[in-house]
Amino acid sequence: MYTIYNKIYRKYEKPNTLPYEGIENVLKELQNRNITLAICSNREEEFLKYFANKLFNDIDFKYISGYRKGIPDKPNPYRLNDIINKENLKKEEVLYFGDKDADIDVAKNAGVDMVLAKYGQGNNEDYKSTYPIKIIESPIEILDL
């Protein structure tokens, strides 16, 4: 089923699939600061790699971790912890960005700091989290954290 879906999706993908305004420059600056960049999403890993290459060809994502059969989805912190362990990072060195409830929950479950991107797709106005988070309105604010 996934194979068929992937073929159809790629054939008919929306030509207006674009990154959020300013995010590419922010990612380039973070890369220039030697900050490890990774993607951890519930989207299928094959799609993530495809779109990362298509939209962010100049960005070196050290890890792209998406849905894979047999690997727990967010909010389970398995994939995030796997990236943290592979990089030998301390949890206090990690800043997790997201725009949905599951992102806040995975950060909480992994014990890392969270930044909620209000410019994203999630309905973050309704989230009643007791987990301490930083909220940003635009990608450029990332550089001030």
N, CA, C and O atoms as a MOPAC input file, in Angstrom:
PM7 MOZYME 1SCF
protein

 N      0.81800 1    -1.18600 1     0.00000 1
 C      0.00000 1     0.00000 1     0.00000 1
 C      0.87300 1     1.26600 1     0.00000 1
 O      0.61400 1     2.20100 1    -0.75700 1
 N      1.92200 1     1.28700 1     0.86700 1
 C      2.78900 1     2.46300 1     0.92400 1
 C      3.47900 1     2.71300 1    -0.40800 1
 O      3.63200 1     3.86100 1    -0.82600 1
 N      3.89500 1     1.64600 1    -1.07100 1
 C      4.57400 1     1.80200 1    -2.35500 1
 C      3.66100 1     2.47700 1    -3.36800 1
 O      4.08800 1     3.38400 1    -4.08200 1
 N      2.42400 1     2.04400 1    -3.43300 1
 C      1.45700 1     2.65700 1    -4.35400 1
 C      1.22100 1     4.11300 1    -3.97700 1
 O      1.23400 1     4.99300 1    -4.83800 1
 N      1.00500 1     4.36500 1    -2.68300 1
 C      0.77000 1     5.72700 1    -2.20600 1
 C      1.95200 1     6.62900 1    -2.55400 1
 O      1.76000 1     7.74700 1    -3.03300 1
 N      3.16600 1     6.15200 1    -2.31700 1
 C      4.36500 1     6.94400 1    -2.60200 1
 C      4.45600 1     7.31000 1    -4.07500 1
 O      4.78100 1     8.44800 1    -4.41300 1
 N      4.17200 1     6.36200 1    -4.94800 1
 C      4.22400 1     6.64100 1    -6.39000 1
 C      3.19000 1     7.68800 1    -6.78800 1
 O      3.49200 1     8.61600 1    -7.53800 1
 N      1.98100 1     7.53500 1    -6.28600 1
 C      0.91800 1     8.49200 1    -6.60800 1
 C      1.25200 1     9.86400 1    -6.04000 1
 O      1.10200 1    10.87300 1    -6.72900 1
 N      1.70200 1     9.91000 1    -4.79000 1
 C      2.00400 1    11.19000 1    -4.14800 1
 C      3.07900 1    11.94300 1    -4.91100 1
 O      2.94200 1    13.13700 1    -5.17600 1
 N      4.14000 1    11.24700 1    -5.26100 1
 C      5.22600 1    11.91400 1    -5.98900 1
 C      4.78800 1    12.37400 1    -7.37000 1
 O      5.20800 1    13.42800 1    -7.84700 1
 N      3.94800 1    11.58100 1    -8.00200 1
 C      3.48700 1    11.94600 1    -9.34000 1
 C      2.61400 1    13.19100 1    -9.29900 1
 O      2.67800 1    14.02700 1   -10.20100 1
 N      1.79700 1    13.31800 1    -8.25400 1
 C      0.83400 1    14.41000 1    -8.18900 1
 C      1.11300 1    15.39400 1    -7.05700 1
 O      0.22000 1    16.13600 1    -6.64900 1
 N      2.33500 1    15.40800 1    -6.55000 1
 C      2.62600 1    16.32100 1    -5.44000 1
 C      2.33200 1    17.75500 1    -5.83600 1
 O      2.46900 1    18.14500 1    -6.99600 1
 N      1.93100 1    18.51900 1    -4.85400 1
 C      1.58200 1    19.91400 1    -5.11100 1
 C      2.83600 1    20.70400 1    -5.45900 1
 O      3.82800 1    20.64000 1    -4.73300 1
 N      2.80500 1    21.44600 1    -6.55900 1
 C      3.98400 1    22.22800 1    -6.93300 1
 C      4.23400 1    23.38400 1    -5.97100 1
 O      5.31600 1    23.97200 1    -5.97500 1
 N      3.24500 1    23.71200 1    -5.15000 1
 C      3.42400 1    24.82800 1    -4.22100 1
 C      3.90200 1    24.36400 1    -2.84900 1
 O      3.81800 1    25.12300 1    -1.88400 1
 N      4.39900 1    23.14100 1    -2.74400 1
 C      4.99500 1    22.69100 1    -1.49000 1
 C      6.31000 1    23.43400 1    -1.31700 1
 O      7.29800 1    23.15400 1    -1.99600 1
 N      6.30100 1    24.37600 1    -0.40400 1
 C      7.46500 1    25.23800 1    -0.18400 1
 C      7.80800 1    25.28800 1     1.29400 1
 O      6.93700 1    25.07900 1     2.13800 1
 N      9.06800 1    25.56400 1     1.62000 1
 C      9.42500 1    25.72900 1     3.02900 1
 C      8.85200 1    27.03300 1     3.57500 1
 O      8.52000 1    27.94700 1     2.81900 1
 N      8.74100 1    27.10200 1     4.89800 1
 C      8.29500 1    28.34800 1     5.51700 1
 C      9.27900 1    29.46200 1     5.18500 1
 O     10.48700 1    29.23600 1     5.10400 1
 N      8.75400 1    30.65300 1     4.99600 1
 C      9.57500 1    31.80200 1     4.62700 1
 C     10.68100 1    32.02500 1     5.66200 1
 O     10.42200 1    32.13200 1     6.86000 1
 N     11.90000 1    32.09000 1     5.17200 1
 C     13.05000 1    32.37500 1     6.02100 1
 C     13.72200 1    31.16000 1     6.63300 1
 O     14.82600 1    31.27700 1     7.16400 1
 N     13.09100 1    30.00300 1     6.57500 1
 C     13.65900 1    28.84000 1     7.26300 1
 C     14.96400 1    28.36100 1     6.62400 1
 O     15.85800 1    27.89500 1     7.33000 1
 N     15.08300 1    28.47000 1     5.30300 1
 C     16.31400 1    28.00300 1     4.66200 1
 C     17.52000 1    28.82200 1     5.11900 1
 O     18.58000 1    28.25600 1     5.38700 1
 N     17.37500 1    30.14000 1     5.21100 1
 C     18.47500 1    30.98200 1     5.69200 1
 C     18.81400 1    30.68100 1     7.14500 1
 O     19.98200 1    30.69600 1     7.53100 1
 N     17.79700 1    30.41000 1     7.94500 1
 C     18.02600 1    30.06100 1     9.35000 1
 C     18.79900 1    28.74600 1     9.43900 1
 O     19.74900 1    28.63600 1    10.21500 1
 N     18.40100 1    27.75800 1     8.65700 1
 C     19.09800 1    26.47200 1     8.67300 1
 C     20.54500 1    26.61600 1     8.20100 1
 O     21.44200 1    25.97700 1     8.75200 1
 N     20.77800 1    27.44900 1     7.18800 1
 C     22.14900 1    27.68900 1     6.72200 1
 C     22.99100 1    28.32400 1     7.82200 1
 O     24.14700 1    27.94900 1     8.02200 1
 N     22.40800 1    29.28700 1     8.53700 1
 C     23.14100 1    29.93700 1     9.62400 1
 C     23.43700 1    28.95000 1    10.74900 1
 O     24.54000 1    28.95600 1    11.29600 1
 N     22.49000 1    28.11800 1    11.09600 1
 C     22.72900 1    27.10300 1    12.12700 1
 C     23.81900 1    26.13700 1    11.67800 1
 O     24.66400 1    25.73300 1    12.47600 1
 N     23.79800 1    25.77200 1    10.41600 1
 C     24.83200 1    24.90400 1     9.86000 1
 C     26.19700 1    25.58500 1     9.94000 1
 O     27.19400 1    24.94200 1    10.26700 1
 N     26.24500 1    26.89400 1     9.64100 1
 C     27.49700 1    27.65100 1     9.74500 1
 C     28.00800 1    27.70800 1    11.18100 1
 O     29.21200 1    27.83000 1    11.40800 1
 N     27.10400 1    27.61900 1    12.14300 1
 C     27.47400 1    27.61100 1    13.56500 1
 C     27.83500 1    26.20500 1    14.04800 1
 O     28.03700 1    25.98800 1    15.24300 1
 N     27.91300 1    25.26400 1    13.12900 1
 C     28.24900 1    23.86300 1    13.43300 1
 C     27.26100 1    23.19600 1    14.37900 1
 O     27.64400 1    22.38400 1    15.22200 1
 N     26.00400 1    23.54100 1    14.23300 1
 C     24.95000 1    22.92100 1    15.02200 1
 C     24.42900 1    21.71500 1    14.24300 1
 O     24.11500 1    21.81800 1    13.05700 1
 N     24.34300 1    20.58300 1    14.91700 1
 C     23.81900 1    19.37600 1    14.28500 1
 C     22.34300 1    19.56400 1    13.98700 1
 O     21.56100 1    19.91800 1    14.87000 1
 N     21.96800 1    19.32700 1    12.74300 1
 C     20.57500 1    19.45900 1    12.31700 1
 C     20.01100 1    18.07700 1    12.00400 1
 O     20.65800 1    17.25500 1    11.35500 1
 N     18.79900 1    17.84200 1    12.47600 1
 C     18.14800 1    16.55900 1    12.24400 1
 C     16.65800 1    16.77700 1    12.04400 1
 O     16.10000 1    17.77700 1    12.49600 1
 N     16.02900 1    15.84700 1    11.37400 1
 C     14.57900 1    15.84300 1    11.20300 1
 C     14.05600 1    14.57700 1    11.86700 1
 O     14.54900 1    13.47600 1    11.61800 1
 N     13.05300 1    14.75500 1    12.71400 1
 C     12.41500 1    13.63100 1    13.39500 1
 C     10.91200 1    13.83700 1    13.25900 1
 O     10.34700 1    14.72300 1    13.89900 1
 N     10.26700 1    13.03200 1    12.43700 1
 C      8.87100 1    13.25600 1    12.09000 1
 C      8.11600 1    11.93700 1    11.99800 1
 O      8.72000 1    10.87500 1    11.84000 1
 N      6.79700 1    12.01100 1    12.09800 1
 C      5.96500 1    10.83000 1    11.87900 1
 C      5.67400 1    10.59400 1    10.40000 1
 O      5.07100 1     9.58300 1    10.04200 1
 N      6.09600 1    11.51400 1     9.54200 1
 C      5.94600 1    11.30200 1     8.09200 1
 C      6.86000 1    10.15400 1     7.67600 1
 O      7.85800 1     9.87200 1     8.34000 1
 N      6.51700 1     9.50500 1     6.58700 1
 C      7.33200 1     8.39100 1     6.12900 1
 C      8.74600 1     8.87300 1     5.80500 1
 O      8.93700 1     9.91200 1     5.17300 1
 N      9.71800 1     8.10300 1     6.24900 1
 C     11.11700 1     8.49800 1     6.11500 1
 C     11.51300 1     8.75300 1     4.66200 1
 O     12.27200 1     9.68100 1     4.38300 1
 N     11.01600 1     7.95600 1     3.75600 1
 C     11.33000 1     8.14300 1     2.33400 1
 C     10.88400 1     9.52800 1     1.85400 1
 O     11.61600 1    10.19700 1     1.12500 1
 N      9.67400 1     9.96200 1     2.26300 1
 C      9.18300 1    11.29500 1     1.90400 1
 C     10.06200 1    12.38100 1     2.50300 1
 O     10.40700 1    13.35400 1     1.83300 1
 N     10.42100 1    12.20900 1     3.77000 1
 C     11.24500 1    13.21800 1     4.43400 1
 C     12.55500 1    13.42800 1     3.69000 1
 O     12.97200 1    14.56300 1     3.45600 1
 N     13.19400 1    12.34100 1     3.32500 1
 C     14.46600 1    12.44300 1     2.60500 1
 C     14.26700 1    13.08700 1     1.23400 1
 O     15.07900 1    13.90400 1     0.80000 1
 N     13.19400 1    12.71800 1     0.56500 1
 C     12.88700 1    13.28700 1    -0.74400 1
 C     12.69300 1    14.80000 1    -0.64200 1
 O     13.30000 1    15.55800 1    -1.39800 1
 N     11.84300 1    15.24100 1     0.29800 1
 C     11.56400 1    16.67100 1     0.41200 1
 C     12.74300 1    17.44700 1     1.00000 1
 O     12.96000 1    18.60100 1     0.62800 1
 N     13.50100 1    16.84200 1     1.90200 1
 C     14.69000 1    17.51900 1     2.42300 1
 C     15.66700 1    17.78800 1     1.28700 1
 O     16.25000 1    18.86900 1     1.21100 1
 N     15.84800 1    16.81900 1     0.41200 1
 C     16.73700 1    16.99200 1    -0.73000 1
 C     16.17700 1    18.00500 1    -1.72500 1
 O     16.91900 1    18.81500 1    -2.27900 1
 N     14.87000 1    17.95400 1    -1.94600 1
 C     14.24000 1    18.84700 1    -2.91800 1
 C     14.20500 1    20.29700 1    -2.43000 1
 O     14.50200 1    21.21800 1    -3.19100 1
 N     13.84400 1    20.49400 1    -1.17000 1
 C     13.63600 1    21.84700 1    -0.65400 1
 C     14.86300 1    22.43800 1     0.03200 1
 O     15.01800 1    23.65800 1     0.08600 1
 N     15.73300 1    21.58100 1     0.55600 1
 C     16.88800 1    22.05700 1     1.33000 1
 C     18.16100 1    21.37300 1     0.84700 1
 O     18.89800 1    20.78600 1     1.63900 1
 N     18.41100 1    21.45200 1    -0.43200 1
 C     19.54000 1    20.76200 1    -1.03200 1
 C     20.88100 1    21.18800 1    -0.43800 1
 O     21.81900 1    20.39200 1    -0.40500 1
 N     20.98300 1    22.43000 1     0.03000 1
 C     22.24300 1    22.93600 1     0.57800 1
 C     22.39700 1    22.68500 1     2.07400 1
 O     23.40700 1    23.07000 1     2.66500 1
 N     21.42200 1    22.05100 1     2.68400 1
 C     21.45900 1    21.82000 1     4.12600 1
 C     21.86700 1    20.37500 1     4.38900 1
 O     21.33100 1    19.44200 1     3.79300 1
 N     22.82500 1    20.21300 1     5.29300 1
 C     23.30900 1    18.88100 1     5.64600 1
 C     22.61500 1    18.41200 1     6.92400 1
 O     23.08200 1    18.67500 1     8.03200 1
 N     21.49000 1    17.71200 1     6.74900 1
 C     20.82100 1    17.12300 1     7.89900 1
 C     21.57800 1    15.85200 1     8.27300 1
 O     21.68400 1    14.92000 1     7.47700 1
 N     22.09600 1    15.83200 1     9.48000 1
 C     22.88300 1    14.67800 1     9.92400 1
 C     22.00300 1    13.43300 1    10.02100 1
 O     22.43500 1    12.32300 1     9.71000 1
 N     20.76800 1    13.64000 1    10.45900 1
 C     19.81400 1    12.53400 1    10.58400 1
 C     18.46600 1    12.95700 1    10.03200 1
 O     18.02200 1    14.08600 1    10.24000 1
 N     17.83200 1    12.05500 1     9.33800 1
 C     16.44300 1    12.22700 1     8.91200 1
 C     15.73300 1    10.95200 1     9.34500 1
 O     15.92500 1     9.88300 1     8.76600 1
 N     14.91300 1    11.09300 1    10.36900 1
 C     14.25200 1     9.93600 1    10.96000 1
 C     12.74600 1    10.09800 1    10.84800 1
 O     12.16000 1    11.00400 1    11.44100 1
 N     12.13100 1     9.21500 1    10.08600 1
 C     10.68600 1     9.25100 1     9.89800 1
 C     10.06700 1     7.90400 1    10.16100 1
 O     10.70600 1     6.99800 1    10.69600 1
 N      8.81600 1     7.78500 1     9.77700 1
 C      8.09900 1     6.53300 1     9.99800 1
 C      8.81500 1     5.37900 1     9.31500 1
 O      9.15300 1     5.43100 1     8.13300 1
 N      9.03100 1     4.34200 1    10.10200 1
 C      9.54300 1     3.07200 1     9.59900 1
 C      8.79000 1     1.97000 1    10.33300 1
 O      8.56000 1     2.05700 1    11.53900 1
 N      8.42200 1     0.96800 1     9.61600 1
 C      7.67600 1    -0.13800 1    10.22000 1
 C      8.46400 1    -0.72200 1    11.39300 1
 O      9.65900 1    -0.99800 1    11.28400 1
 N      7.77200 1    -0.90200 1    12.50800 1
 C      8.39400 1    -1.50200 1    13.68200 1
 C      9.06100 1    -0.51600 1    14.62200 1
 O      9.50300 1    -0.89900 1    15.70500 1
 N      9.14300 1     0.74900 1    14.22800 1
 C      9.74500 1     1.78100 1    15.08000 1
 C      8.61000 1     2.63800 1    15.62800 1
 O      7.76000 1     3.09000 1    14.86000 1
 N      8.57700 1     2.87200 1    16.94300 1
 C      7.46000 1     3.63500 1    17.52200 1
 C      7.38600 1     5.07000 1    16.99700 1
 O      8.40500 1     5.72600 1    16.77900 1
 N      6.15700 1     5.53500 1    16.80100 1
 C      5.90600 1     6.91500 1    16.37900 1
 C      5.92500 1     7.85900 1    17.57700 1
 O      5.84200 1     7.43400 1    18.73000 1
 N      6.03900 1     9.15100 1    17.27400 1
 C      5.86900 1    10.16100 1    18.30800 1
 C      4.44200 1    10.04900 1    18.84600 1
 O      3.52700 1     9.78400 1    18.06700 1
 N      4.22600 1    10.23400 1    20.10300 1
 C      5.09400 1    10.88900 1    21.07700 1
 C      6.10800 1     9.98400 1    21.76900 1
 O      6.78400 1    10.42800 1    22.69600 1
 N      6.23200 1     8.73400 1    21.34600 1
 C      7.27900 1     7.88800 1    21.89300 1
 C      8.62500 1     8.51700 1    21.52600 1
 O      8.83900 1     8.85700 1    20.36200 1
 N      9.53200 1     8.67800 1    22.48300 1
 C     10.79500 1     9.37500 1    22.21000 1
 C     11.88100 1     8.50000 1    21.59100 1
 O     13.02900 1     8.93500 1    21.49600 1
 N     11.55700 1     7.29100 1    21.17400 1
 C     12.56800 1     6.35100 1    20.69500 1
 C     13.47700 1     6.96400 1    19.63500 1
 O     14.69900 1     6.93100 1    19.77400 1
 N     12.88700 1     7.52600 1    18.57000 1
 C     13.70900 1     8.03000 1    17.45400 1
 C     14.51600 1     9.25400 1    17.85700 1
 O     15.66900 1     9.39500 1    17.44800 1
 N     13.92800 1    10.14100 1    18.65400 1
 C     14.66600 1    11.31000 1    19.13000 1
 C     15.82300 1    10.87300 1    20.02500 1
 O     16.93900 1    11.37200 1    19.88400 1
 N     15.56300 1     9.95100 1    20.93600 1
 C     16.63400 1     9.45200 1    21.80200 1
 C     17.72100 1     8.74600 1    20.99800 1
 O     18.89700 1     8.81400 1    21.35400 1
 N     17.33800 1     8.07300 1    19.92300 1
 C     18.31400 1     7.40500 1    19.06400 1
 C     19.27800 1     8.42500 1    18.45000 1
 O     20.48700 1     8.19800 1    18.41700 1
 N     18.74300 1     9.53900 1    17.97000 1
 C     19.58400 1    10.60600 1    17.40600 1
 C     20.49200 1    11.18400 1    18.48700 1
 O     21.68700 1    11.37200 1    18.26200 1
 N     19.93000 1    11.46400 1    19.65200 1
 C     20.70200 1    12.02300 1    20.76900 1
 C     21.85000 1    11.08400 1    21.13600 1
 O     22.98000 1    11.53100 1    21.33300 1
 N     21.56600 1     9.79600 1    21.22700 1
 C     22.59300 1     8.81900 1    21.59600 1
 C     23.66200 1     8.67800 1    20.52200 1
 O     24.84500 1     8.56800 1    20.84300 1
 N     23.26600 1     8.67700 1    19.25000 1
 C     24.24800 1     8.55300 1    18.16400 1
 C     25.20500 1     9.73900 1    18.13000 1
 O     26.36400 1     9.59500 1    17.74200 1
 N     24.72300 1    10.90400 1    18.53300 1
 C     25.55600 1    12.11200 1    18.54500 1
 C     26.26800 1    12.31800 1    19.87800 1
 O     27.02100 1    13.27800 1    20.04200 1
 N     26.03000 1    11.41200 1    20.83300 1
 C     26.60800 1    11.53100 1    22.17900 1
 C     26.30600 1    12.88600 1    22.80600 1
 O     27.17500 1    13.51700 1    23.40700 1
 N     25.06400 1    13.31900 1    22.65600 1
 C     24.63600 1    14.60400 1    23.20500 1
 C     24.08000 1    14.43400 1    24.61100 1
 O     23.57700 1    13.37200 1    24.98000 1
 N     24.18300 1    15.49500 1    25.37200 1
 C     23.48400 1    15.56400 1    26.65300 1
 C     22.11000 1    16.14300 1    26.35800 1
 O     21.95700 1    16.96900 1    25.45800 1
 N     21.12500 1    15.71500 1    27.10600 1
 C     19.75100 1    16.17700 1    26.84800 1
 C     19.64800 1    17.70000 1    26.92400 1
 O     18.86900 1    18.30300 1    26.18600 1
 N     20.41800 1    18.31900 1    27.80200 1
 C     20.35500 1    19.78000 1    27.92900 1
 C     20.98900 1    20.50400 1    26.73500 1
 O     20.87700 1    21.72500 1    26.62600 1
 N     21.64700 1    19.77000 1    25.84800 1
 C     22.21900 1    20.34900 1    24.62900 1
 C     21.24000 1    20.31500 1    23.45400 1
 O     21.52900 1    20.85700 1    22.38700 1
 N     20.09200 1    19.68400 1    23.64800 1
 C     19.14200 1    19.46100 1    22.55800 1
 C     17.99300 1    20.45400 1    22.64800 1
 O     17.45000 1    20.70600 1    23.72300 1
 N     17.63600 1    21.00800 1    21.50300 1
 C     16.46800 1    21.88100 1    21.38900 1
 C     15.59500 1    21.29600 1    20.28700 1
 O     16.00700 1    21.20900 1    19.13100 1
 N     14.39200 1    20.89800 1    20.66100 1
 C     13.47800 1    20.22000 1    19.74200 1
 C     12.42600 1    21.20700 1    19.27000 1
 O     11.77200 1    21.86200 1    20.08200 1
 N     12.26200 1    21.31500 1    17.95400 1
 C     11.29400 1    22.23500 1    17.35600 1
 C     10.13300 1    21.44300 1    16.78200 1
 O     10.32400 1    20.36700 1    16.21500 1
 N      8.92700 1    21.98200 1    16.93200 1
 C      7.76400 1    21.33000 1    16.35700 1
 C      6.56500 1    22.25100 1    16.36800 1
 O      6.62100 1    23.37200 1    16.87200 1
 N      5.47000 1    21.75000 1    15.79800 1
 C      4.26800 1    22.58600 1    15.70000 1
 C      2.99500 1    21.85400 1    16.11000 1
 O      1.89200 1    22.35700 1    15.89600 1
 N      3.14300 1    20.68100 1    16.69100 1
 C      1.96300 1    19.89200 1    17.04900 1
 C      2.07200 1    19.35900 1    18.47800 1
 O      3.14200 1    19.35200 1    19.08800 1
 N      0.92200 1    18.91300 1    18.98500 1
 C      0.87700 1    18.32900 1    20.32200 1
 C      1.88200 1    17.19200 1    20.47300 1
 O      2.56400 1    17.09400 1    21.49400 1
 N      1.97500 1    16.33800 1    19.46200 1
 C      2.88900 1    15.19600 1    19.53300 1
 C      4.33400 1    15.65100 1    19.66700 1
 O      5.14500 1    14.95500 1    20.27800 1
 N      4.67000 1    16.81000 1    19.10700 1
 C      6.03400 1    17.33400 1    19.23000 1
 C      6.33100 1    17.74700 1    20.66800 1
 O      7.40600 1    17.46700 1    21.19700 1
 N      5.37200 1    18.41000 1    21.28400 1
 C      5.54900 1    18.79600 1    22.68300 1
 C      5.67600 1    17.54500 1    23.54400 1
 O      6.51900 1    17.47700 1    24.43800 1
 N      4.83800 1    16.56600 1    23.26800 1
 C      4.86500 1    15.33200 1    24.05400 1
 C      6.16200 1    14.55300 1    23.86900 1
 O      6.68800 1    14.00300 1    24.83700 1
 N      6.68900 1    14.49500 1    22.64600 1
 C      7.93200 1    13.74900 1    22.44000 1
 C      9.09400 1    14.45500 1    23.13400 1
 O      9.97000 1    13.79500 1    23.69300 1
 N      9.11400 1    15.78700 1    23.10500 1
 C     10.16200 1    16.52700 1    23.81900 1
 C     10.07100 1    16.25000 1    25.31600 1
 O     11.08000 1    15.99800 1    25.97400 1
 N      8.86500 1    16.29900 1    25.83600 1
 C      8.64700 1    16.01400 1    27.26300 1
 C      9.08400 1    14.59000 1    27.59100 1
 O      9.79300 1    14.36600 1    28.57200 1
 N      8.66200 1    13.63000 1    26.77300 1
 C      8.99300 1    12.22600 1    27.02000 1
 C     10.48800 1    11.94600 1    26.90700 1
 O     11.00600 1    11.04600 1    27.56800 1
 N     11.18300 1    12.72000 1    26.06700 1
 C     12.63200 1    12.55200 1    25.91500 1
 C     13.40600 1    13.36900 1    26.94400 1
 O     14.59600 1    13.13600 1    27.15600 1
 N     12.73300 1    14.32900 1    27.58500 1
 C     13.40500 1    15.16300 1    28.58300 1
 C     14.27900 1    16.23700 1    27.97500 1
 O     15.32800 1    16.56800 1    28.52700 1
 N     13.85300 1    16.79900 1    26.82200 1
 C     14.61700 1    17.86400 1    26.17200 1
 C     13.76500 1    19.12700 1    26.08300 1
 O     12.54100 1    19.07300 1    26.20100 1
 N     14.42300 1    20.25600 1    25.87500 1
 C     13.71700 1    21.52700 1    25.73500 1
 C     12.95900 1    21.56300 1    24.41500 1
 O     13.36800 1    20.96000 1    23.42200 1
 N     11.84500 1    22.28600 1    24.43400 1
 C     10.93400 1    22.32300 1    23.28900 1
 C     10.68300 1    23.74500 1    22.84200 1
 O     10.53700 1    24.64900 1    23.66500 1
 N     10.63200 1    23.94400 1    21.52400 1
 C     10.23400 1    25.21800 1    20.93200 1
 C      9.03100 1    24.94100 1    20.04100 1
 O      9.10000 1    24.11700 1    19.12900 1
 N      7.92700 1    25.63500 1    20.31200 1
 C      6.70300 1    25.48000 1    19.53500 1
 C      6.66400 1    26.54400 1    18.45000 1
 O      6.70500 1    27.74000 1    18.74200 1
 N      6.58600 1    26.11100 1    17.20300 1
 C      6.54300 1    27.01700 1    16.05300 1
 C      5.08900 1    27.34000 1    15.73400 1
 O      4.37500 1    26.52100 1    15.15600 1
 N      4.65400 1    28.54200 1    16.11600 1
 C      3.26100 1    28.92700 1    15.86500 1
 C      2.97900 1    29.11800 1    14.38200 1
 O      1.82000 1    29.11300 1    13.96800 1
 N      4.01900 1    29.28500 1    13.58100 1
 C      3.83100 1    29.45600 1    12.14400 1
 C      3.59800 1    28.11300 1    11.45000 1
 O      3.36500 1    28.08400 1    10.24200 1
 N      3.65500 1    27.02500 1    12.17100 1
 C      3.49800 1    25.69600 1    11.59600 1
 C      2.05500 1    25.30300 1    11.37000 1
 O      1.15900 1    26.14600 1    11.35700 1
 N      1.84300 1    24.01400 1    11.19300 1
 C      0.53200 1    23.49000 1    10.82800 1
 C     -0.31400 1    23.06400 1    12.01500 1
 O     -1.51800 1    22.85400 1    11.86200 1
 N      0.27000 1    22.93200 1    13.17600 1
 C     -0.46900 1    22.43500 1    14.32500 1
 C     -1.47200 1    23.43000 1    14.87400 1
 O     -1.38300 1    24.63000 1    14.61300 1
 N     -2.41900 1    22.92300 1    15.63200 1
 C     -3.41400 1    23.76700 1    16.29200 1
 C     -2.92800 1    24.04000 1    17.70800 1
 O     -3.53400 1    23.59000 1    18.68000 1
 N     -1.83400 1    24.77800 1    17.81700 1
 C     -1.19300 1    24.96200 1    19.10900 1
 C     -1.91700 1    25.93200 1    20.02900 1
 O     -1.53800 1    26.05600 1    21.19300 1
 N     -2.92900 1    26.61300 1    19.55700 1
 C     -3.70700 1    27.50800 1    20.41700 1
 C     -4.47200 1    26.71900 1    21.46900 1
 O     -4.71300 1    27.21900 1    22.56800 1
 N     -4.85200 1    25.49600 1    21.14300 1
 C     -5.67000 1    24.69300 1    22.03600 1
 C     -4.85300 1    23.82300 1    22.98200 1
 O     -5.41600 1    23.20400 1    23.88500 1
 N     -3.54700 1    23.76500 1    22.79500 1
 C     -2.74900 1    22.86100 1    23.61200 1
 C     -2.58700 1    23.41300 1    25.01500 1
 O     -2.15900 1    24.55200 1    25.19800 1
 N     -2.92300 1    22.62000 1    25.98100 1
 C     -2.84100 1    23.02300 1    27.39100 1
 C     -1.69900 1    22.25600 1    28.05300 1
 O     -1.93500 1    21.36500 1    28.87000 1
 N     -0.49500 1    22.59500 1    27.70900 1
 C      0.66600 1    21.87300 1    28.20400 1
 C      1.15400 1    22.44200 1    29.52700 1
 O      1.14900 1    23.65400 1    29.74200 1
 N      1.56900 1    21.55200 1    30.39600 1
 C      2.25500 1    21.97800 1    31.61100 1
 C      3.76500 1    21.86500 1    31.41700 1
 O      4.54300 1    22.22200 1    32.30100 1
 N      4.17000 1    21.36300 1    30.24900 1
 C      5.59100 1    21.22600 1    29.95200 1
 C      6.12600 1    22.58500 1    29.51800 1
 O      5.53700 1    23.23100 1    28.65100 1
 N      7.23100 1    23.02600 1    30.10800 1
 C      7.75100 1    24.35100 1    29.73800 1
 C      8.24800 1    24.36900 1    28.29500 1
 O      9.07300 1    23.55400 1    27.88300 1
 N      7.72100 1    25.31200 1    27.56200 1
 C      8.10200 1    25.44100 1    26.16300 1
 C      8.34600 1    26.90700 1    25.83400 1
 O      7.85300 1    27.80600 1    26.51400 1
 N      9.10500 1    27.12000 1    24.79600 1
 C      9.31100 1    28.44600 1    24.22200 1
 C      8.45900 1    28.48700 1    22.96500 1
 O      8.41100 1    27.51200 1    22.21500 1
 N      7.78900 1    29.60500 1    22.73000 1
 C      6.94200 1    29.74400 1    21.54900 1
 C      7.53700 1    30.80600 1    20.63900 1
 O      7.88100 1    31.90000 1    21.08700 1
 N      7.65700 1    30.47100 1    19.34500 1
 C      8.15600 1    31.44100 1    18.37400 1
 C      7.10600 1    31.66300 1    17.29700 1
 O      6.30400 1    30.78200 1    16.98700 1
 N      7.13500 1    32.87400 1    16.73200 1
 C      6.16800 1    33.26700 1    15.70200 1
 C      6.73100 1    33.13100 1    14.28900 1
 O      5.97100 1    33.03200 1    13.32600 1
 N      8.06700 1    33.12700 1    14.15700 1
 C      8.68400 1    33.02600 1    12.83100 1
 C     10.04200 1    32.32800 1    12.94400 1
 O     10.65500 1    32.33000 1    14.01200 1
 N     10.50800 1    31.73600 1    11.85000 1
 C     11.77000 1    31.00300 1    11.88200 1
 C     12.97400 1    31.83300 1    12.32900 1
 O     13.87200 1    31.30100 1    12.98100 1
 N     13.01100 1    33.11000 1    11.99600 1
 C     14.18200 1    33.93900 1    12.33200 1
 C     14.44100 1    33.97700 1    13.83800 1
 O     15.57800 1    34.17700 1    14.26500 1
 N     13.40400 1    33.78900 1    14.63700 1
 C     13.55200 1    33.79600 1    16.09400 1
 C     14.41100 1    32.64100 1    16.59400 1
 O     14.93300 1    32.69200 1    17.70800 1
 N     14.55800 1    31.61000 1    15.78700 1
 C     15.37900 1    30.46100 1    16.16500 1
 C     16.81000 1    30.90000 1    16.45500 1
 O     17.45400 1    30.37100 1    17.36200 1
 N     17.30300 1    31.86000 1    15.69100 1
 C     18.70400 1    32.27700 1    15.82600 1
 C     18.98400 1    32.99200 1    17.13600 1
 O     20.14400 1    33.12900 1    17.52600 1
 N     17.94900 1    33.44800 1    17.82000 1
 C     18.13000 1    34.14600 1    19.09500 1
 C     18.06700 1    33.21300 1    20.29500 1
 O     18.24600 1    33.65700 1    21.42900 1
 N     17.81900 1    31.94300 1    20.06700 1
 C     17.67300 1    31.00200 1    21.19200 1
 C     19.00700 1    30.47400 1    21.65500 1
 O     19.06400 1    29.67400 1    22.58900 1

